[in-house]
Amino acid sequence: MARYKKDGNFYIKYPTRRKMQRLLQRIIMAEGLFQEGTLVESVRINAKITGFANLDVDIIAMYYFIFLNNGAVLWNGGMIPPYNLVRQFTQEMASSGLTAEIYDQYTQFLFENYPMVEAVEVLPEDAVITYNFIPVDPPPGFTVGTPLNV
């Protein structure tokens, strides 16, 4: 079993990240954005809690995920409407109990590794979720680091 380094961060366990990945894939499929399946199959999730209750989620997907999420005006005058995939993802994580599951795991991690904070329980309502987008196969000139609209 792989071990994470002890750096004060809580790395979300693989089964939970897999649930997050499947949830985002279902949202993409429900919006009809799956063409040949490249976007859906490219989705991966990395997540960790840094600081106190700050959930950092890395969404790794084909580079055009950001255009589908944020919307875009195309060079030929066309337009891609924003599908707000990340906003739906956040809402579905909360309603399905996935956010609560993550913070339960985090609270257990704190109790096991830092017994002095035993009186503190981190609640999902205290969550601050930050999304980072990591593009797969971006074209030349693609600007990495554009924020995802939530």
C-alpha positions as a printed NumPy array, in Angstrom:
array([[  0.   ,   0.   ,   0.   ],
       [  1.343,   3.416,  -0.971],
       [  2.011,   5.836,   1.838],
       [  1.684,   9.579,   1.57 ],
       [  4.37 ,  11.77 ,   3.008],
       [  3.679,  13.397,   6.348],
       [  3.46 ,  17.038,   5.384],
       [  0.418,  18.13 ,   7.372],
       [ -1.928,  17.696,   4.418],
       [ -4.659,  15.098,   4.269],
       [ -4.707,  13.337,   0.917],
       [ -8.15 ,  12.081,  -0.058],
       [ -8.184,   8.296,  -0.269],
       [ -8.381,   6.604,  -3.662],
       [-11.877,   5.081,  -3.267],
       [-13.271,   8.534,  -2.478],
       [-11.408,  10.161,  -5.374],
       [-12.787,   7.426,  -7.623],
       [-16.331,   8.312,  -6.477],
       [-15.594,  11.953,  -7.256],
       [-14.306,  11.011, -10.704],
       [-17.371,   8.891, -11.466],
       [-19.657,  11.702, -10.309],
       [-18.022,  14.225, -12.656],
       [-18.116,  11.708, -15.514],
       [-21.862,  11.19 , -14.964],
       [-22.425,  14.96 , -15.056],
       [-20.539,  15.217, -18.361],
       [-22.56 ,  12.327, -19.783],
       [-25.853,  13.833, -18.601],
       [-25.018,  17.074, -20.419],
       [-24.377,  15.114, -23.629],
       [-20.725,  16.177, -23.847],
       [-19.211,  12.787, -24.503],
       [-18.734,  12.714, -28.341],
       [-16.365,   9.744, -28.761],
       [-15.841,   9.437, -25.003],
       [-12.424,  11.131, -24.917],
       [-13.428,  13.788, -22.397],
       [-15.226,  11.365, -20.105],
       [-12.383,   8.845, -20.12 ],
       [ -9.734,  11.521, -19.517],
       [-11.238,  12.749, -16.223],
       [ -9.109,  12.094, -13.141],
       [ -9.291,  13.656,  -9.685],
       [ -6.553,  14.414,  -7.169],
       [ -7.6  ,  16.007,  -3.906],
       [ -6.165,  16.988,  -0.557],
       [ -7.095,  19.103,   2.414],
       [ -4.552,  21.779,   3.211],
       [ -4.478,  24.207,   6.07 ],
       [ -7.657,  23.785,   8.008],
       [-10.655,  22.564,   6.014],
       [ -9.416,  23.87 ,   2.634],
       [-10.228,  21.182,   0.073],
       [ -8.007,  21.462,  -3.021],
       [ -9.37 ,  19.46 ,  -5.94 ],
       [ -7.292,  18.955,  -9.089],
       [ -9.434,  18.114, -12.097],
       [ -7.338,  16.474, -14.779],
       [ -9.147,  16.288, -18.124],
       [ -8.851,  17.054, -21.826],
       [ -7.949,  20.705, -22.362],
       [-11.374,  21.63 , -23.774],
       [-13.077,  20.822, -20.457],
       [-12.384,  24.42 , -19.404],
       [-14.193,  25.787, -22.477],
       [-17.215,  23.595, -21.782],
       [-17.273,  24.625, -18.137],
       [-16.607,  28.36 , -18.541],
       [-17.999,  28.884, -22.042],
       [-16.053,  30.469, -24.886],
       [-16.337,  32.791, -27.849],
       [-14.747,  31.061, -30.835],
       [-12.461,  32.577, -33.446],
       [-15.069,  31.995, -36.169],
       [-17.795,  33.917, -34.347],
       [-19.34 ,  30.842, -32.778],
       [-19.993,  30.465, -29.087],
       [-19.835,  27.642, -26.569],
       [-22.346,  28.203, -23.764],
       [-21.084,  27.595, -20.214],
       [-22.259,  24.233, -18.888],
       [-21.157,  24.994, -15.303],
       [-19.881,  21.443, -14.823],
       [-17.836,  22.333, -11.73 ],
       [-20.8  ,  24.063, -10.073],
       [-22.936,  20.96 , -10.696],
       [-20.09 ,  18.804,  -9.395],
       [-19.889,  20.818,  -6.16 ],
       [-23.648,  20.632,  -5.643],
       [-23.787,  16.89 ,  -6.368],
       [-20.874,  16.202,  -3.997],
       [-22.766,  17.984,  -1.222],
       [-26.153,  16.394,  -1.935],
       [-24.76 ,  12.857,  -2.325],
       [-22.856,  13.08 ,   0.974],
       [-19.436,  12.923,  -0.652],
       [-18.297,  16.199,   0.89 ],
       [-19.394,  14.95 ,   4.321],
       [-17.523,  11.673,   3.722],
       [-14.336,  13.587,   2.869],
       [-14.536,  15.713,   6.011],
       [-15.347,  12.656,   8.158],
       [-12.149,  11.046,   6.846],
       [-10.271,  14.278,   7.54 ],
       [-11.598,  14.478,  11.108],
       [-10.555,  10.86 ,  11.695],
       [ -7.103,  11.678,  10.265],
       [ -6.782,  14.6  ,  12.684],
       [ -7.796,  12.457,  15.669],
       [ -5.286,   9.742,  14.764],
       [ -2.336,  11.994,  13.941],
       [ -2.88 ,  15.038,  16.131],
       [ -4.491,  13.977,  19.435],
       [ -4.337,  17.523,  20.804],
       [ -7.084,  18.623,  18.398],
       [ -9.435,  15.892,  19.541],
       [-12.044,  18.441,  20.549],
       [-12.185,  19.894,  17.029],
       [-14.526,  18.427,  14.445],
       [-14.399,  19.708,  10.904],
       [-17.841,  20.089,   9.418],
       [-18.639,  20.097,   5.703],
       [-20.282,  23.505,   6.204],
       [-16.814,  24.881,   6.992],
       [-15.522,  23.671,   3.639],
       [-13.641,  25.936,   1.304],
       [-13.263,  24.102,  -2.009],
       [-10.665,  25.244,  -4.53 ],
       [-10.549,  23.73 ,  -8.006],
       [ -7.409,  23.537, -10.11 ],
       [ -7.569,  22.463, -13.73 ],
       [ -4.751,  20.411, -15.223],
       [ -5.224,  20.029, -18.993],
       [ -4.437,  16.848, -20.897],
       [ -2.956,  17.259, -24.396],
       [ -3.29 ,  21.054, -24.685],
       [ -2.596,  22.615, -28.095],
       [  0.36 ,  24.981, -28.59 ],
       [ -0.323,  28.37 , -27.07 ],
       [ -2.917,  27.063, -24.615],
       [ -2.832,  29.127, -21.423],
       [ -2.519,  26.826, -18.411],
       [ -3.807,  28.243, -15.141],
       [ -7.086,  29.754, -16.274],
       [ -9.46 ,  29.395, -13.327],
       [-12.537,  27.2  , -13.515],
       [-15.784,  29.06 , -12.928],
       [-17.71 ,  27.602, -10.007]])
